[in-house]
Amino acid sequence: MAKSQDDFLRELLADFKIEAAEHQHVIAECMLLLEKQPPPGEYQKIIETTFREFHSLKGAARAVNQGDIERLCQAMEGVFHQLKEGRALLTPPLFDLIFSGADVLNTLLSGQGSRTNNLPQLLKAIENQVDVINLDQQSATSEHAFTLQQVETTASDAESKVTVSTTQYEPVSNEQQTQKETVRIATSKLNSILRQSEEFISARAELDYYIREMDRLNHPELQLLRRDLVKFNHTFSRMVDELVHDIKNTLLFPFSSLTDIVPMIVRDLGREFGKEIDLAITGAETEIDRRILEEMKDPLIHLIRNCIDHGVEKPDVRIRNGKPARGTIKISISQESGRKVDIVLCDDGAGIDREKLRESALKNSVVSSQNLDLMNDQEILNLIFRSGVTTSPMITDLSGRGLGMAIVAAKVEGLGGSITIESEAGQGTSFVISLPLSLSTFRGVVVRVFSQLFVVPTSAIERVIRINTHDIMYAESKPFLSLNGENIALIKLADTLGLTERRQRQTNEFNFPVLIVTMAHRKIGFLVDEVLAEQEGVVKDLGPQLVHVRNLAGATVLGSGQVIPILHVPELIESVLSMHQTAGTLHQAAEPDDSTEKQIKILVAEDSITSRMLLRNILETAGFQVKTAVDGLEAFQILQNDPFDLVVTDVEMPGMNGFELTSKIRTDARFMAIPVVLVTALSSDWDRQRGLEAGANAYIVKSNFEQSNLVETIHRLI
């Protein structure tokens, strides 16, 4: 029987209460952290998190027509937007005002109608950012006292229920099976059973470990026991897999429980923006873990809003462009493999304006102009997932803050999924989200960084390779690896995690394991000390004491009983992007000896006398021995008569330019090992590629030249 509109709304409001409580919890924690006056770096992260939570809660309130909650969240989001952009300071009066807003929000969400607050006055105070004193007392005498809206709930506040089908047989004479019966079981009980069954996975890993230990001992008298253990392990593994699979299936819900809200959202937003939109949904019967469905509500709403606000054009514009007056949004869900579910959301709108993305990224300092010039089309499109980037011409209550798509990417990646984007001008945009079928269990690669072990989820690893020092190149003093025509930044995982250890002499300093990690088309090569094995395990929560530890998603237990942390790849990548850190010296420095350190000799080729003297002064001040040449031809002649450790050269020079000089050095067996640094005014991607093809180790653009970049680059190359 189809659900009535009232039943549907009651379910929607019940879901909203659960979601709102999660946002409310994070907001409260952030407020307490802000009260402790954290250092600047942590302060900015807390402001950003609070900003996002109010933004998401506002959208959820809009979806269920909770207008007062929506308006309050909009106002609070505005305050945190000003704090985020540095246009407001968190003064004591403003802090009191924010706490007053959070208190009113808590009251609204709790549905305690006996308490009253002057919401209009509070909204006015927030808007003007003025000090508000004792709002509760003012509201008691106000003519416009606001009576809190009672958020409607289901008839019972009991736990959500899931129907589990069971088959019962009766000893009837014809031996026929009776009709299936169903029982109602609280999902919390099923979750508990699932967690207990997943512990068998750890037990299986422990059994594998003991079998390997028996192999290592290699005692003949243990061989018979080992054979029996291997046989038992095979049977035990099959039973565990079947048990966990069956219990997980009881927690799968159809996507229809999520997509039921979509038609209402599309209709309301289409009316608000004056756009006519047809909606098509296929594959809603596909099932996925209920916990993933709950987490995907916000991302789905954000994507739909994005399609309607930025994608689908108004009827008159579509007609002028030869399109039907009514736009189309399609959502398709499919299970392509046993472990993944794909969601494709596309529109037939105007497509994404790359130039606006570039302008927004530069304006908001999301990416430097040099890095922007190096980006390909797909990387430009992926900027839409970065906080602060937007194509909206102005800030509205729905868009323009550059936040919604960043929330989408963070949420999807936090679930162990991925999101990709395709867009064609005038034709439309498609988002493809790939999600795991269920949570908790996972596969990961165990790596060693110094003496510490970590697990990196396999879903985030594109490949594992080994490189040597000759594979490493530099641009703007940043090390990178060229792999299949793609430049990938190289970062030491130890640096990202803030790990340090006394440097020791390495036996194999020219061979480095690298994990090529990718999330939302953002790739980074993390250097580690050792790649050990692939591990299947169960994700363990870190507990309330460690819930805010960055870069960690949880922990798992090895077969030996050792507990090791699981790395949170999206946060790792964000840490690298936000800190702008480099890989540092890729090989460990050898222990110093008692001999006198040899002074490094550098040859500088530069036709401009001013630039030549500047470079010479910089390098000599840094302690290098420097000799100069007026062009590439003279530099090559000097090289043949005098040994040098490194060459710094301009590109545009008479006689022999920098590209030609670099090529000549690389093809001469006497000099091919000497690092070459190009310092030039040429900043195009094509010129950089020419430099790399010629064999340069680093490429520094003069327009953004910094002395420290050059010196740091030289230290890394020598």
N, C-alpha and C positions, 0 to 999 in steps of 0.2 A: 504494500500500500504506500502510495506517495505521501511524503511528509507535508503537513499543512504549513502555511506561512508562519503561524504562531510557533509551531514546534521548531521550525528552522531557526527563527529568531532567538528562541530560548537556548538552543544549542550554540548559536553564534555568541550570545552573551556569556554563556558559561565558559566557552573557549577564551573569550576576551578577558574574563576575570583571571584565568590561569596565566595568560600571557602578560597581563598588566602587573600581576604580582611579581613576575620575574624582572620586568623593567624597574618596578618600584624598589625591589631589593638592591639592584645594582646602583640606582640613584642614591639610595640611603647610604650605601657603603662609600660611594664617591664623596658625598657630603661630609662624612666623618673624616675621610682622608684629607680633604681640603681644609678642614678645621685644624689639622695638625701642621699646616703651613709647610707642605712638602717642597723640596728643592725645585728649581725652575724646570728641569727636564721632566721630572715626574708630574709636576703641576700641569704642564701642557697635556700630558697623556690623560690625566684625570679629567681635565676640562673637555677634551675631545670625546672621551667615553661618555660623560654626562650629556654632552651635546647630542650624541647619537641616540642615547636611550630616550631622551625627550622627543627626538624626531620620530623614532619608531613607535613610541607609545601614542604620539599624536595621530599617526597614520592608522593605528589599530582602533583608536577611539572614533575616528572618522568612519571607519568601515561599519561600525555598529551604532552609528548616530548618537554617540555620547558627546554632544556639542560642548558642554561645559568643560569636560576633561580635555577635549581637543583644543579649546581656546586657551586654557591655562597652560597646556604643554607648548602651544605655539608661542605664547609670551615667554615662558621659561627658556625655550629653545633660542629665542631672539637674544636674551641676556647672555647665554653661553656662547652664542655666535660672536657677540661683541668681545667677550673675554678671549675666545679662541683667536680672533683676529687682532687682539691687542688694542682694541679701541676702548676698552674699559678695564679698570683695575678692581680687584676683589677687595674693596674697602670694607671695614666693619659694617657701615650702614647697608651696603649692597649685600653683604653676606647675610645680615639679618633678614633682608627682604627675600633672598633666595630661600632661606630656611622657612619663612612664612609661606612662600609658594609651595614648597615641598610638603609642609604640614597640611595645607588645604588640599593638595593632591591626594595625600594619604587618606584624608577624611572622605573625599569624593569616591575613592576607590573602595574604601571599606564599607560604604553605604550606611554610615552612622547618621541617620537623619536627625537625631536629637541635637547634634552640634550644628551651629550656623556660623557662616563666615560671609563677610561682605565681598563677594567675588568681583563685582564690577570695580569696586575701589582698589582691590588688590591688582587686578589687571591694569588699571590705570597707573598704579604705582610702579608696577613692573615696566610698563611701557616707558614711563618717564625716568626710571631708575632713580627714584627718590627714596628717602628713608621713611619707612612705615613703622609706627610704634603701636604695638599691642592691637593687632587687627581684631582679635577676638573680642576685646572690650568695645571697640568701635562698632562691630557688627551687632552687638547686643542692643544698641540704641539707634541704629541706622534705620531709616524708613525703607531702605531697599535691601534689608537683610536677605541673604540668599539661603534658601532652603535647599539642602543638599538633595541631589537627585538620587533616588534609590535605584542602584543598578539591578536590573532584573536578573534573576537566576532561575535555574531549573527548579522544579517542585521539590527536589531533594538535593541536599548538599553532599550526598554520599559520593564515594569515589566513582570515577568513570568506569563503565562496565564494558566488557567485550564478550561476545557470544562465541562459545567454543562448541563445535559439533562433536558429539561422541556417539558411538554406535553401541546399542545394547541388544542382546539376544535373549530370547526366552525359549525354554525347552518345549516348544510346541511340536505337535506330532509330525507336521509336514516339514520340519526342519527349516522353514523359510525365515529369512531375516525380518524382524519387525521394523516399523518406521523409525527413522532417526529421531533422537531427542536432543534437545539442547539444554545446556546449563549456563547460568550467568556467573562469571568469576571476576572478581575485582582485578583490574590490570596490575595493581601493585603486587598481588600474589603471583601473577604470571611473571612479572619482572624479577621477583625474588627467586622463583624456580629457575628462570633463565640464568641469573647470576650464579646460582649454585651449580647448574649444569656446566657452565663455562669454566668452572674451576677444574673440571676434568681435563681441560686442554692443558692447564699447567701441570697436572699430574702426568699426562702423556709426555710432555716435554721432559719432566723429571725422569721418567722411565727411559726415554731415549738417551738421556745423559748417562745413566748408570750402565746402559749397554755399551756406550762408547768407552766408558771407564774400564769395563771388563776387557774390551778390545785392546786398550792401551796396556793393561797389565799383562795380557797374553799368557795367562796360566793355563796349561793343558787341562788340568782337572776342572776348570771352570767352563770348558767348551760345551758340555752337555747342558749345564744350567743356562748358559747364554742362548743356546738353541731354543730351549723352552721359553725363555723370556722374549725372544724375538717373535715366536709364534703367538704368545699371549699379547704382546704389544700390537701385533697386526689386528687381532680380534678386538682388542680394547679400543684401538683407534677408530675402527669402523663403527663400533657401538657409540662412541663419543660423538662422532660426526653426525650420525643419524639422530641421536637424542637432541643435540643442540639445534640441528636443522628443523626438527619437528616442533620444538618449543618456540623457535623464532617465528615459524609460520603462524603460530597462534597469535602473535603480536603484530602481524601484518594487517594494515588497513588499506582500503582502496583509495586512490587519489581523489575520488569523487567527494570524500569527506572534506577535502581542501578546496577543490574547484567549485563546490556548490556556491561559494560566495562570489565567484568571479563575475557572473552575469550582472548581479546587482552593482558591483563596483564599476564595470564597464559602462553600464547604462547611466549611472549617476555622474561619472566623470565626463562621459561624452556629452551629456546635457550641460554640464558646467562649462566645458570648453567650446560648446557650439559645434560639435563634430558628430557625424553620423557613422556608426561603427557596427559592423557585423562580427559576431564572435563564433568561432568554431572550436570545439574541444573534442579530441579523440584520445582513446586509451585511458579514460578516467577509471576504468575498472582495474588497472594495473595496481598491484599491492606493493607496499613498502613499509618499513618499520614505522610504527605510530610515532615514535619519538622524533624521527626525521621529519614526518609530516608536520608536527607541531612547530619545529624549528624553521620550516620553509614558508610559513605564512607571511612573515615580513618580506622576505626576498621576492615572493611572487607578487605581492601588492606593489612593491617598488618597481618591478619590471613592467607591470601593467600600466602604472602611472607614467612611466618613462615613455612607453609606446604611444600613449594617448597625448601626453603633453608635447613631446619632442618629435614623435614619429608621424602619426596620421595627420594629414593636412585637413583644413576646413573644406567643406564642399565646393565653394567657389574656386579655391585654389586647385583642387583636384581636377575639376572640370576644365580649367584653363590648361592644365598639364596633360589633358587627354585621358584622365583616369575616371572611373565611376565616382559619383558623388559620395557614395558610402565607402569608407575604408574597411579593412579586414584585419582582425587579430586572430591568429591561430595558435592553439596550444595543443601539442601532441605529447603523449607520455608512452614510453615503450620500454620493455625490458630486453635489451639486446643480448645480454649474457647472464650467466647465473648469479653474478655478484654486483651488477650495475643496473641502474635505471636512468634513462635519459629523458629529460624534459626539453622540448624545443618550443620556444615562444617567438613568434615572428609577426611583423606587421608589413603592410604594403605601402608604407609612408615615404617620406622624403629622404630617408637615410641619414647617416651621421655626417655632419660637416667637419671634416678633418682640420680645416684651417681654424675653426672656432676652438677645437680641442687644443691645438697647438698654442693659440693665443691665451687660452685660459690657463694652461699648464705653465706657461712662462710668467704670466701676470701673478699667479699665486705661488711662484717659486717651487713648483712641484718637480720641475726638471730644468736643468741648465740648457742654454741655447746650444752649447756644444753637443751635449748628449742628444738633444732633440734633433739636431742635424744628422745624427748617426742612425736614427730610428727608421725602420721600415714601416710599411703601411699598417701591418698587423700590430706593431708596437705602438703606433700612434693611436689606433683604435682602442688598445688596452688602457690608454690613459684615462678612459672614462671610469675605470674602476679605482682610480686614485682619489683620495679625499681632497676636496678643494677644486676639482676639475669639473666644469659644467659647460654645456653649449647654450644654456638659457641666457637670453639677452638681459634679463633682470631677475632679481630675487623675488619670489612669490612664496605663498604658504606651502606650495607643493614642490617647487623646484628652485634651482638657481643657487643653492648653497654648495653644490658639489659634494653631496653627502650620500644620497640614496644608493647610487651604484656601488660606492665603496662598502656600504653596509651589506649589499647583496653578495659581493665577492668574499667579504670576510666571513659571512655566515655560511656560504656554500663550502668554502675551503675549510672552515672549522669543523664541518661535518665529514671531512675526508673526501669531498667531491671537487669538481673543477667546473669552471665556466668559461666558455669561449664566445666570441662575437664575430659576426660577419655583417657587412653593410655595403650596399651599393647605392650610389647617389640616384635619387629619383625612383628607386625600386623598393627600398625597404631595409629592414634590419632584422637579424635573427640572433637570438641568444640560445646557446645549447648548454644545458646544465647536466652534468653526469654525477650521480649520487650512488653511494653504496646501498645495497639492499637492506643492510641492518648495521647497527652499531655494536660496540663492545669488543668483539674479536677483531683482530687485524693481523697483517703480516708486515714485518719491518726488517731493515738491514741493520745489524749490530756493527757499530764502528767504535774505534778507540781514538780518543783525543787525549794525549799525554797518558796518564794512567786511568782515566775515567772512561767507562763504557756508556754509549747512548744508543737508542734505537731511532732510526729514521723511517717513517711509514713508507712502504714500498709504493703506494699509490702516488706519492709525490716525486719518486725517483725516475727520471727518464732513462738514465744509464749510469754505470759505474766504469770509470776508465783509469788508466795510469798514464801520467805524463812525466816529462823531464824538463829540465831548465830550458832546453832549446825550443820547447813548445810554447813557452810563455812570452807574450808580447805586452807592450805598454802603450797606452794613449792617455795623455794628460796625467802622467805618472800613475795611472791605474792599471794593474795587471789584468790581462784577459787572455782567453784561449779562443782560437779560431777553429771551429768544429763544423764540418760540412757547410762551409760558407757562412756560418753564423758566429758572431763575436759574443762570447760568454764571459762575464766578469768572474774573476777568481778571488775567492775570499777564504781566509783560514777560519775554519769553524771555531777554533779556540778563541780567536779574536772576537767573533760575534757573541760567544757565550761568556766572554770576560774571563777566560781561564788563563792562568800563568803557571809556568813551571821553570825551574832552573835549567838553563840551556845546557845541553850535553852534546858531545861529539856524536855525529850520526855516521853509520856505516854505509848508508845508501842515500846520500843527500841529493841525488839527481833523479830520484824516482818517487813520485807522489801519487797516492790514491786520491781520486776526485769523484765526488758524487754530483752528477748533473741533476739539479733539483728544479722543478718547474711548478708554478702555480699561476693560473690565469695568464699564461704566455709570458710570465716573468721568469727568466732562467738565471740561475747562479750556480757556479761551480764551487762547491765547498771542499776545501782540502782537509783531509784527515790523516792521522798517523797510520791507521790500519783498518781495513774492511775485513770483518771476521766471518759472518755467516748471515743467512736469512733466518728470521725467527717468527713463528706463529705464537700469538699470546693473547692475553686478555688485558684490556686497558683498566688500570686501577686509578681511581681518583686520588689526587694528592692530599685531599682533606682541607678543612677550612683554614688551617694555619698557612698552607702553601698555595692557596687558590689564586693569589695575585703574582706568583712567580712567572716572569715573562719567559717565553720561548719553550715552555714545558707544557705538554698536553696531558701528561699522566705518567704512569710507571707500569712496568711489567716485570714478571719474575722469570728468570732463566731456569733451565732444568737443574742447574747446580744450586738453585735456591737464592742466587744473587738478585737483588732488586735493582733495576736500572731505569733511568728516566726515558720517557718517549718525547722526542722533540716535536714542537708545534711549528711546522714548516711555514705557514703563512706569517706567523710572528717573526720567524727567523728572517724571512725575506724583507718584511717591513723594517726590522731592526737594521738590516744592511742599508736599505734605501734611506732611512731617516738619519742614520749616523754617518752616511757617506764614507764608510770605512773601506780601507783597502786591505789586500791580503797580507800586507807587511812583507818582511823578508821571507821568501818562500822556503829557503833552506835554513836549518838551524846553524847559527854561527859556531865555528869550532872554538874549543877552549883556547884562550890566548896563551901564547908562549912568551918566552923572555926575549925573543929577538925583536929588533927595531922594525916597526911597521914601515913598509915601503910606501913612498908618496905616490899617489895615483897621478898618471900623466894623461892629460886630455888635449886633443887637437880640435880647435874651433875653426870652422870654415864659414866666413861671413863677408860679403862684399861691402856692406855699409860700415863705415868706420865707427859711427856712433854705436850701432848694435854690437859690433865686434868688441869695442872697449867695455861696453856694459856687461857682455857675457864674460869677458875675461875677468873683470872686477868681481862679479858674482862668484865665479868658480875659484878664484884665488882666495877670496875671503873665506870660502868654505874649506880651504886647506888643500886644494888641488894644484898640481903643477900644470900650467897652461901654455900652449903655443898656438899662434893664430896663422890663418891663411886667408888670402883675399878672395879665393874662389875654389871650386872643386878641383881644378887641375893642379893648382899649387899644393892643395891639401894632399892629393894623391902622391905627388912627388916627395913631399915631406915624409909621408908614411913609409916610403921605400928606404929612407935613410935614418929614420929615428923611430924606435918602438913607442907605441901609445896603448893605453888601457881602454880608451873610449874616444869616439868621435862625435862632436856636436856640429851640425851643419844646417845652414839655411837651405832653402830649396831654389829660389829664384836668384841665380847668380850667372854672370857671363862666363864664357869659356866652357865650364862643365857645371851643370846644376846639381842640386843635392840628390835628386833621384838617380842621376847618372853616377855620381860619386858613390852612393850606397850600393848600386848594382856592381860597380867595379870592385869595391871592397869585398862583396859577397862572392864574386867569381874568382878571386885571387886566393889561392890556398894559404898564402902567408898572412892574410889579414881577415879571412872569413869569420874568425871567432871574435873579432873586435865588435862590441856593441856600438850601434849607431843611433843617435837621437836627432830627429828632425825638429828644428824650431823654425816655424814659418808663419807667414800671414795667410796662407791658403787654408781655408777651413771647410771646404766642401767634402762631402762623403767620397766623391770620386778621387779627389786629391789624397785623402787618407788611404784609400784603397791602393792607389799608385805607390804610396810610401811603403805599405805593407808588402806589396808584390815585389818592390825593389829590395826588400829585406831589412827595413828599418825595425829596430826594437821598440822605439817609442816615437810618438808624434805629439808635439806641443804647439798649440796655436798662440801666436804672439799677442793677438788681441785680448787674450785672457791669461797672459803670462804672469806667473808669480814665481819669485826667486825660489821659494821653498819647493815648488813643484819640480823644477829642474834638478835641484840638489838631491831631493828625495828620490827622483827617478834614477839618477846616476848611482846613488848608493844601492839601489835595488838591482841594478844591472851588473854591478861589479862585486 
